[in-house]
Amino acid sequence: MPKPATPPDARVIGIDCATDAKNVGLALCTIRDGQPRIEQVTTGTSWPAVDEQVASWATTPTLLALDAPLGWPAPLGESLHTHRAGDAFATTPNAMFRRATDDAIAKRLSKRPLDVGADRIARTAHAALSFLTRLSKLLDTSIPLAWHPRPITGITAIEVYPAGTLTARNLPNSGYKGSKAPATKLREQLTTAIRNELPFDQQAHERMVDTDHALDAVLCVCAGLDFLSGEAVAPDDLSLAKREGWIWVRTRRPPRI
């Protein structure tokens, strides 16, 4: 992994978002002398606990990498603004419920994110945005979205997609969630693969194998590091991305022979 373009005391916090705080995964990565390392992996117990945990970690320049949509499709907002009950929509369902970034990910990786405008993922998006608002108040600072992998200052946030991050690494992107034995076995394999590029201790390893929320949080960190290193693909239409949100995923690496 290329060295991130960040100060030596920067941090990346991976957040696997959920509507229930108990299903939120959190991972802290420190970057010292250009070398990233996972320092802590945990899961939430309550929203105040999640807020306080992230606030306690965000003590230096910090990038928050959140697995949740941070915006809605532009045509959806435009259509709903003037819509009245019983009226038909002029736009197609795909145009209304999918963002440009969703189409871009599907085209590049053959893996489509859930439609934020039409799926229950919208509730996760709402929870993530509410979390950012509370965290901003708790830290008494603004938390803008980052759009360029320049050295970070203050606290910024990006949207990431663990399944896409796995796909870009030519790793299995499904089947690892849940408590059944096959899912646990696959999490062991994925955790070992990730450990080859991002160091962490045995306790973090066990936590990632124990729950997919912890594993996804570390994958969020991986995506954040991809963003900082300049490997993640930027939007062609920055203006639209700033309105709808953008998923930061790097280009797929050629499989090893």
Phi and psi in degrees as GROMACS dihedral restraints (atoms count N, CA, C in turn):
[ dihedral_restraints ]
;  ai    aj    ak    al  type     phi  dphi    fc
    3     4     5     6     1   -60.5    20    10
    4     5     6     7     1   151.3    20    10
    6     7     8     9     1   -67.5    20    10
    7     8     9    10     1   130.2    20    10
    9    10    11    12     1   -63.8    20    10
   10    11    12    13     1   145.2    20    10
   12    13    14    15     1   -84.5    20    10
   13    14    15    16     1    67.0    20    10
   15    16    17    18     1  -134.9    20    10
   16    17    18    19     1   159.5    20    10
   18    19    20    21     1   -61.2    20    10
   19    20    21    22     1   157.3    20    10
   21    22    23    24     1   -64.8    20    10
   22    23    24    25     1   -16.1    20    10
   24    25    26    27     1  -107.8    20    10
   25    26    27    28     1    21.6    20    10
   27    28    29    30     1   -77.5    20    10
   28    29    30    31     1   164.0    20    10
   30    31    32    33     1  -136.2    20    10
   31    32    33    34     1   150.5    20    10
   33    34    35    36     1  -123.3    20    10
   34    35    36    37     1   127.9    20    10
   36    37    38    39     1  -113.6    20    10
   37    38    39    40     1   117.6    20    10
   39    40    41    42     1   -89.9    20    10
   40    41    42    43     1   132.2    20    10
   42    43    44    45     1  -129.6    20    10
   43    44    45    46     1   110.3    20    10
   45    46    47    48     1   -85.0    20    10
   46    47    48    49     1   101.6    20    10
   48    49    50    51     1   -78.0    20    10
   49    50    51    52     1   154.9    20    10
   51    52    53    54     1  -159.6    20    10
   52    53    54    55     1   164.6    20    10
   54    55    56    57     1   -78.5    20    10
   55    56    57    58     1   -26.1    20    10
   57    58    59    60     1  -104.0    20    10
   58    59    60    61     1   124.2    20    10
   60    61    62    63     1   -57.4    20    10
   61    62    63    64     1   -28.1    20    10
   63    64    65    66     1   -70.0    20    10
   64    65    66    67     1   -15.2    20    10
   66    67    68    69     1  -103.4    20    10
   67    68    69    70     1     9.4    20    10
   69    70    71    72     1   -85.5    20    10
   70    71    72    73     1   128.8    20    10
   72    73    74    75     1  -102.7    20    10
   73    74    75    76     1   141.8    20    10
   75    76    77    78     1  -132.1    20    10
   76    77    78    79     1   137.1    20    10
   78    79    80    81     1  -140.3    20    10
   79    80    81    82     1   131.6    20    10
   81    82    83    84     1  -106.2    20    10
   82    83    84    85     1   126.0    20    10
   84    85    86    87     1  -119.8    20    10
   85    86    87    88     1   128.2    20    10
   87    88    89    90     1  -103.1    20    10
   88    89    90    91     1   148.4    20    10
   90    91    92    93     1  -122.2    20    10
   91    92    93    94     1   111.7    20    10
   93    94    95    96     1  -122.5    20    10
   94    95    96    97     1   129.3    20    10
   96    97    98    99     1    52.3    20    10
   97    98    99   100     1    37.3    20    10
   99   100   101   102     1    78.5    20    10
  100   101   102   103     1     2.6    20    10
  102   103   104   105     1  -108.7    20    10
  103   104   105   106     1   117.3    20    10
  105   106   107   108     1   -83.7    20    10
  106   107   108   109     1   149.3    20    10
  108   109   110   111     1  -152.7    20    10
  109   110   111   112     1   136.0    20    10
  111   112   113   114     1   -75.2    20    10
  112   113   114   115     1   123.4    20    10
  114   115   116   117     1   -99.2    20    10
  115   116   117   118     1   -32.1    20    10
  117   118   119   120     1  -155.9    20    10
  118   119   120   121     1   141.2    20    10
  120   121   122   123     1  -133.3    20    10
  121   122   123   124     1   131.4    20    10
  123   124   125   126     1  -152.5    20    10
  124   125   126   127     1   176.9    20    10
  126   127   128   129     1  -128.0    20    10
  127   128   129   130     1   161.3    20    10
  129   130   131   132     1   -78.5    20    10
  130   131   132   133     1   161.5    20    10
  132   133   134   135     1  -122.1    20    10
  133   134   135   136     1   -33.9    20    10
  135   136   137   138     1  -156.0    20    10
  136   137   138   139     1   163.7    20    10
  138   139   140   141     1   -65.0    20    10
  139   140   141   142     1   -42.0    20    10
  141   142   143   144     1   -58.8    20    10
  142   143   144   145     1   -37.6    20    10
  144   145   146   147     1   -67.3    20    10
  145   146   147   148     1   -40.7    20    10
  147   148   149   150     1   -62.3    20    10
  148   149   150   151     1   -47.1    20    10
  150   151   152   153     1   -59.0    20    10
  151   152   153   154     1   -46.3    20    10
  153   154   155   156     1   -67.6    20    10
  154   155   156   157     1   -38.0    20    10
  156   157   158   159     1   -62.9    20    10
  157   158   159   160     1   -49.0    20    10
  159   160   161   162     1   -65.3    20    10
  160   161   162   163     1   -40.1    20    10
  162   163   164   165     1   -61.3    20    10
  163   164   165   166     1   -37.9    20    10
  165   166   167   168     1   -70.2    20    10
  166   167   168   169     1   -26.2    20    10
  168   169   170   171     1   -83.2    20    10
  169   170   171   172     1   -30.3    20    10
  171   172   173   174     1   -84.6    20    10
  172   173   174   175     1    62.6    20    10
  174   175   176   177     1  -103.6    20    10
  175   176   177   178     1    -6.0    20    10
  177   178   179   180     1  -133.3    20    10
  178   179   180   181     1   177.8    20    10
  180   181   182   183     1   -48.1    20    10
  181   182   183   184     1   123.7    20    10
  183   184   185   186     1  -134.8    20    10
  184   185   186   187     1   135.8    20    10
  186   187   188   189     1  -106.4    20    10
  187   188   189   190     1   123.0    20    10
  189   190   191   192     1   -93.5    20    10
  190   191   192   193     1   124.3    20    10
  192   193   194   195     1  -112.1    20    10
  193   194   195   196     1   106.5    20    10
  195   196   197   198     1  -106.9    20    10
  196   197   198   199     1   131.2    20    10
  198   199   200   201     1   -88.4    20    10
  199   200   201   202     1    78.8    20    10
  201   202   203   204     1  -171.1    20    10
  202   203   204   205     1   144.6    20    10
  204   205   206   207     1   -62.6    20    10
  205   206   207   208     1   138.7    20    10
  207   208   209   210     1  -113.6    20    10
  208   209   210   211     1    15.1    20    10
  210   211   212   213     1  -163.5    20    10
  211   212   213   214     1   170.3    20    10
  213   214   215   216     1  -119.7    20    10
  214   215   216   217     1   157.3    20    10
  216   217   218   219     1   -56.9    20    10
  217   218   219   220     1   133.9    20    10
  219   220   221   222     1   -57.9    20    10
  220   221   222   223     1   -43.5    20    10
  222   223   224   225     1   -62.8    20    10
  223   224   225   226     1   -27.5    20    10
  225   226   227   228     1   -65.2    20    10
  226   227   228   229     1   -48.0    20    10
  228   229   230   231     1   -63.5    20    10
  229   230   231   232     1   -40.5    20    10
  231   232   233   234     1   -65.5    20    10
  232   233   234   235     1   -39.3    20    10
  234   235   236   237     1   -72.1    20    10
  235   236   237   238     1   -40.8    20    10
  237   238   239   240     1   -73.2    20    10
  238   239   240   241     1   -22.7    20    10
  240   241   242   243     1   -59.8    20    10
  241   242   243   244     1   -37.4    20    10
  243   244   245   246     1  -114.6    20    10
  244   245   246   247     1     3.6    20    10
  246   247   248   249     1   -72.1    20    10
  247   248   249   250     1   144.8    20    10
  249   250   251   252     1  -125.5    20    10
  250   251   252   253     1   148.7    20    10
  252   253   254   255     1   -53.5    20    10
  253   254   255   256     1   133.7    20    10
  255   256   257   258     1    94.2    20    10
  256   257   258   259     1   -15.3    20    10
  258   259   260   261     1   -80.7    20    10
  259   260   261   262     1   146.8    20    10
  261   262   263   264     1   -81.4    20    10
  262   263   264   265     1   161.3    20    10
  264   265   266   267     1   -99.0    20    10
  265   266   267   268     1   142.3    20    10
  267   268   269   270     1   -80.3    20    10
  268   269   270   271     1   -23.3    20    10
  270   271   272   273     1   -93.2    20    10
  271   272   273   274     1   157.3    20    10
  273   274   275   276     1   -77.2    20    10
  274   275   276   277     1   159.6    20    10
  276   277   278   279     1   -57.4    20    10
  277   278   279   280     1   -42.7    20    10
  279   280   281   282     1   -62.5    20    10
  280   281   282   283     1   -40.6    20    10
  282   283   284   285     1   -66.6    20    10
  283   284   285   286     1   -34.1    20    10
  285   286   287   288     1   -78.2    20    10
  286   287   288   289     1   -38.6    20    10
  288   289   290   291     1  -103.9    20    10
  289   290   291   292     1    -8.1    20    10
  291   292   293   294     1  -115.6    20    10
  292   293   294   295     1   142.2    20    10
  294   295   296   297     1   -92.9    20    10
  295   296   297   298     1   165.3    20    10
  297   298   299   300     1   -60.1    20    10
  298   299   300   301     1   -36.7    20    10
  300   301   302   303     1   -67.4    20    10
  301   302   303   304     1   -33.7    20    10
  303   304   305   306     1   -63.5    20    10
  304   305   306   307     1   -43.6    20    10
  306   307   308   309     1   -65.7    20    10
  307   308   309   310     1   -38.3    20    10
  309   310   311   312     1   -65.3    20    10
  310   311   312   313     1   -42.2    20    10
  312   313   314   315     1   -64.3    20    10
  313   314   315   316     1   -44.7    20    10
  315   316   317   318     1   -61.0    20    10
  316   317   318   319     1   -39.2    20    10
  318   319   320   321     1   -69.0    20    10
  319   320   321   322     1   -42.2    20    10
  321   322   323   324     1   -78.2    20    10
  322   323   324   325     1   -38.5    20    10
  324   325   326   327     1  -115.7    20    10
  325   326   327   328     1    -2.4    20    10
  327   328   329   330     1    55.0    20    10
  328   329   330   331     1    36.1    20    10
  330   331   332   333     1  -140.8    20    10
  331   332   333   334     1   112.3    20    10
  333   334   335   336     1   -96.8    20    10
  334   335   336   337     1   127.1    20    10
  336   337   338   339     1   -65.0    20    10
  337   338   339   340     1   159.4    20    10
  339   340   341   342     1   -63.5    20    10
  340   341   342   343     1   146.4    20    10
  342   343   344   345     1   -72.2    20    10
  343   344   345   346     1   111.4    20    10
  345   346   347   348     1   -63.9    20    10
  346   347   348   349     1   -29.7    20    10
  348   349   350   351     1   -81.3    20    10
  349   350   351   352     1   -11.3    20    10
  351   352   353   354     1  -130.9    20    10
  352   353   354   355     1    -4.3    20    10
  354   355   356   357     1  -117.8    20    10
  355   356   357   358     1   168.9    20    10
  357   358   359   360     1   -65.9    20    10
  358   359   360   361     1   -10.6    20    10
  360   361   362   363     1   -58.2    20    10
  361   362   363   364     1   -21.4    20    10
  363   364   365   366     1   -60.3    20    10
  364   365   366   367     1   -34.6    20    10
  366   367   368   369     1   -68.7    20    10
  367   368   369   370     1   -35.4    20    10
  369   370   371   372     1   -65.7    20    10
  370   371   372   373     1   -40.1    20    10
  372   373   374   375     1   -60.5    20    10
  373   374   375   376     1   -43.1    20    10
  375   376   377   378     1   -61.1    20    10
  376   377   378   379     1   -43.7    20    10
  378   379   380   381     1   -64.0    20    10
  379   380   381   382     1   -39.9    20    10
  381   382   383   384     1   -65.5    20    10
  382   383   384   385     1   -43.5    20    10
  384   385   386   387     1   -67.5    20    10
  385   386   387   388     1   -36.1    20    10
  387   388   389   390     1   -65.6    20    10
  388   389   390   391     1   -39.3    20    10
  390   391   392   393     1   -61.4    20    10
  391   392   393   394     1   -45.5    20    10
  393   394   395   396     1   -61.8    20    10
  394   395   396   397     1   -37.8    20    10
  396   397   398   399     1   -64.9    20    10
  397   398   399   400     1   -44.8    20    10
  399   400   401   402     1   -64.6    20    10
  400   401   402   403     1   -41.6    20    10
  402   403   404   405     1   -64.3    20    10
  403   404   405   406     1   -40.0    20    10
  405   406   407   408     1   -59.4    20    10
  406   407   408   409     1   -42.6    20    10
  408   409   410   411     1   -68.7    20    10
  409   410   411   412     1   -40.1    20    10
  411   412   413   414     1   -63.7    20    10
  412   413   414   415     1   -39.1    20    10
  414   415   416   417     1   -91.0    20    10
  415   416   417   418     1    -7.4    20    10
  417   418   419   420     1    55.9    20    10
  418   419   420   421     1    48.2    20    10
  420   421   422   423     1  -153.7    20    10
  421   422   423   424     1   154.2    20    10
  423   424   425   426     1   -76.8    20    10
  424   425   426   427     1   152.3    20    10
  426   427   428   429     1  -126.6    20    10
  427   428   429   430     1    84.8    20    10
  429   430   431   432     1   -76.7    20    10
  430   431   432   433     1   161.0    20    10
  432   433   434   435     1   -77.8    20    10
  433   434   435   436     1   142.3    20    10
  435   436   437   438     1   -91.4    20    10
  436   437   438   439     1   141.6    20    10
  438   439   440   441     1  -125.4    20    10
  439   440   441   442     1    -7.5    20    10
  441   442   443   444     1  -139.4    20    10
  442   443   444   445     1   140.1    20    10
  444   445   446   447     1   -80.3    20    10
  445   446   447   448     1    45.4    20    10
  447   448   449   450     1   -81.4    20    10
  448   449   450   451     1   164.0    20    10
  450   451   452   453     1   -51.7    20    10
  451   452   453   454     1   128.5    20    10
  453   454   455   456     1   -80.3    20    10
  454   455   456   457     1   147.1    20    10
  456   457   458   459     1  -131.2    20    10
  457   458   459   460     1   146.7    20    10
  459   460   461   462     1    65.7    20    10
  460   461   462   463     1  -145.1    20    10
  462   463   464   465     1  -123.1    20    10
  463   464   465   466     1   125.7    20    10
  465   466   467   468     1  -129.9    20    10
  466   467   468   469     1   168.5    20    10
  468   469   470   471     1  -138.0    20    10
  469   470   471   472     1   152.6    20    10
  471   472   473   474     1  -138.2    20    10
  472   473   474   475     1   160.5    20    10
  474   475   476   477     1   -97.4    20    10
  475   476   477   478     1   134.0    20    10
  477   478   479   480     1  -130.9    20    10
  478   479   480   481     1   175.9    20    10
  480   481   482   483     1  -148.2    20    10
  481   482   483   484     1    95.8    20    10
  483   484   485   486     1   -51.4    20    10
  484   485   486   487     1   -41.8    20    10
  486   487   488   489     1   -62.3    20    10
  487   488   489   490     1   -38.6    20    10
  489   490   491   492     1   -68.5    20    10
  490   491   492   493     1   -37.0    20    10
  492   493   494   495     1   -64.4    20    10
  493   494   495   496     1   -38.6    20    10
  495   496   497   498     1   -66.0    20    10
  496   497   498   499     1   -45.1    20    10
  498   499   500   501     1   -59.6    20    10
  499   500   501   502     1   -42.3    20    10
  501   502   503   504     1   -64.4    20    10
  502   503   504   505     1   -20.4    20    10
  504   505   506   507     1   -98.6    20    10
  505   506   507   508     1     8.3    20    10
  507   508   509   510     1    58.7    20    10
  508   509   510   511     1    37.7    20    10
  510   511   512   513     1  -112.3    20    10
  511   512   513   514     1   154.6    20    10
  513   514   515   516     1   -56.4    20    10
  514   515   516   517     1   134.2    20    10
  516   517   518   519     1  -110.4    20    10
  517   518   519   520     1     7.4    20    10
  519   520   521   522     1  -147.8    20    10
  520   521   522   523     1   166.6    20    10
  522   523   524   525     1    87.5    20    10
  523   524   525   526     1    -0.3    20    10
  525   526   527   528     1  -102.8    20    10
  526   527   528   529     1     2.2    20    10
  528   529   530   531     1   -97.1    20    10
  529   530   531   532     1   144.3    20    10
  531   532   533   534     1   108.1    20    10
  532   533   534   535     1   179.9    20    10
  534   535   536   537     1  -106.1    20    10
  535   536   537   538     1     0.0    20    10
  537   538   539   540     1   -73.6    20    10
  538   539   540   541     1   156.6    20    10
  540   541   542   543     1   -55.3    20    10
  541   542   543   544     1   -44.4    20    10
  543   544   545   546     1   -61.3    20    10
  544   545   546   547     1   -37.9    20    10
  546   547   548   549     1   -66.7    20    10
  547   548   549   550     1   -42.4    20    10
  549   550   551   552     1   -62.8    20    10
  550   551   552   553     1   -41.4    20    10
  552   553   554   555     1   -63.5    20    10
  553   554   555   556     1   -40.4    20    10
  555   556   557   558     1   -68.6    20    10
  556   557   558   559     1   -37.2    20    10
  558   559   560   561     1   -62.3    20    10
  559   560   561   562     1   -36.4    20    10
  561   562   563   564     1   -60.7    20    10
  562   563   564   565     1   -44.2    20    10
  564   565   566   567     1   -66.1    20    10
  565   566   567   568     1   -43.5    20    10
  567   568   569   570     1   -66.3    20    10
  568   569   570   571     1   -41.6    20    10
  570   571   572   573     1   -61.9    20    10
  571   572   573   574     1   -41.7    20    10
  573   574   575   576     1   -63.2    20    10
  574   575   576   577     1   -40.6    20    10
  576   577   578   579     1   -64.8    20    10
  577   578   579   580     1   -42.6    20    10
  579   580   581   582     1   -66.3    20    10
  580   581   582   583     1   -35.7    20    10
  582   583   584   585     1   -64.4    20    10
  583   584   585   586     1   -21.0    20    10
  585   586   587   588     1   -69.8    20    10
  586   587   588   589     1   -20.8    20    10
  588   589   590   591     1  -116.9    20    10
  589   590   591   592     1   -17.8    20    10
  591   592   593   594     1  -136.6    20    10
  592   593   594   595     1   109.8    20    10
  594   595   596   597     1   -70.9    20    10
  595   596   597   598     1   144.2    20    10
  597   598   599   600     1  -158.1    20    10
  598   599   600   601     1   162.6    20    10
  600   601   602   603     1   -83.9    20    10
  601   602   603   604     1   177.1    20    10
  603   604   605   606     1   -66.7    20    10
  604   605   606   607     1   -32.7    20    10
  606   607   608   609     1   -62.8    20    10
  607   608   609   610     1   -43.4    20    10
  609   610   611   612     1   -64.8    20    10
  610   611   612   613     1   -40.6    20    10
  612   613   614   615     1   -56.5    20    10
  613   614   615   616     1   -48.4    20    10
  615   616   617   618     1   -65.1    20    10
  616   617   618   619     1   -36.5    20    10
  618   619   620   621     1   -65.4    20    10
  619   620   621   622     1   -40.0    20    10
  621   622   623   624     1   -67.9    20    10
  622   623   624   625     1   -33.7    20    10
  624   625   626   627     1   -73.5    20    10
  625   626   627   628     1   -33.6    20    10
  627   628   629   630     1   -68.4    20    10
  628   629   630   631     1   -38.9    20    10
  630   631   632   633     1  -143.0    20    10
  631   632   633   634     1   137.1    20    10
  633   634   635   636     1   -67.3    20    10
  634   635   636   637     1   -22.8    20    10
  636   637   638   639     1   -64.8    20    10
  637   638   639   640     1   -39.1    20    10
  639   640   641   642     1   -69.0    20    10
  640   641   642   643     1   -41.9    20    10
  642   643   644   645     1   -62.9    20    10
  643   644   645   646     1   -44.6    20    10
  645   646   647   648     1   -62.2    20    10
  646   647   648   649     1   -36.1    20    10
  648   649   650   651     1   -62.0    20    10
  649   650   651   652     1   -40.3    20    10
  651   652   653   654     1   -70.0    20    10
  652   653   654   655     1   -35.6    20    10
  654   655   656   657     1   -64.0    20    10
  655   656   657   658     1   -34.1    20    10
  657   658   659   660     1   -61.2    20    10
  658   659   660   661     1   -40.5    20    10
  660   661   662   663     1   -61.9    20    10
  661   662   663   664     1   -45.4    20    10
  663   664   665   666     1   -56.0    20    10
  664   665   666   667     1   -43.0    20    10
  666   667   668   669     1   -65.7    20    10
  667   668   669   670     1   -38.5    20    10
  669   670   671   672     1   -62.8    20    10
  670   671   672   673     1   -40.1    20    10
  672   673   674   675     1   -68.3    20    10
  673   674   675   676     1   -36.0    20    10
  675   676   677   678     1   -61.4    20    10
  676   677   678   679     1   -40.4    20    10
  678   679   680   681     1   -63.0    20    10
  679   680   681   682     1   -47.6    20    10
  681   682   683   684     1   -66.7    20    10
  682   683   684   685     1   -29.6    20    10
  684   685   686   687     1   -82.3    20    10
  685   686   687   688     1    -6.5    20    10
  687   688   689   690     1    85.3    20    10
  688   689   690   691     1     8.6    20    10
  690   691   692   693     1   -82.7    20    10
  691   692   693   694     1   -24.8    20    10
  693   694   695   696     1   -71.4    20    10
  694   695   696   697     1   144.3    20    10
  696   697   698   699     1   -79.7    20    10
  697   698   699   700     1   127.6    20    10
  699   700   701   702     1   -87.0    20    10
  700   701   702   703     1   158.8    20    10
  702   703   704   705     1   -71.9    20    10
  703   704   705   706     1   147.0    20    10
  705   706   707   708     1   -73.1    20    10
  706   707   708   709     1   -37.7    20    10
  708   709   710   711     1  -110.5    20    10
  709   710   711   712     1    90.7    20    10
  711   712   713   714     1   -64.5    20    10
  712   713   714   715     1   -35.8    20    10
  714   715   716   717     1   -61.9    20    10
  715   716   717   718     1   -44.7    20    10
  717   718   719   720     1   -67.2    20    10
  718   719   720   721     1   -40.0    20    10
  720   721   722   723     1   -62.4    20    10
  721   722   723   724     1   -37.8    20    10
  723   724   725   726     1   -68.2    20    10
  724   725   726   727     1   -20.2    20    10
  726   727   728   729     1   -88.3    20    10
  727   728   729   730     1   -41.9    20    10
  729   730   731   732     1   -96.0    20    10
  730   731   732   733     1   -23.6    20    10
  732   733   734   735     1    99.8    20    10
  733   734   735   736     1   161.7    20    10
  735   736   737   738     1  -145.1    20    10
  736   737   738   739     1   133.1    20    10
  738   739   740   741     1   -89.3    20    10
  739   740   741   742     1   123.5    20    10
  741   742   743   744     1   -94.1    20    10
  742   743   744   745     1   108.0    20    10
  744   745   746   747     1  -136.1    20    10
  745   746   747   748     1   137.6    20    10
  747   748   749   750     1   -78.0    20    10
  748   749   750   751     1   172.8    20    10
  750   751   752   753     1   -71.8    20    10
  751   752   753   754     1   149.9    20    10
  753   754   755   756     1   -66.9    20    10
  754   755   756   757     1   132.4    20    10
  756   757   758   759     1   -82.1    20    10
  757   758   759   760     1   145.5    20    10
  759   760   761   762     1   -60.9    20    10
  760   761   762   763     1   137.7    20    10
  762   763   764   765     1   -62.2    20    10
  763   764   765   766     1   146.9    20    10
  765   766   767   768     1   -72.6    20    10
  766   767   768   769     1   139.5    20    10
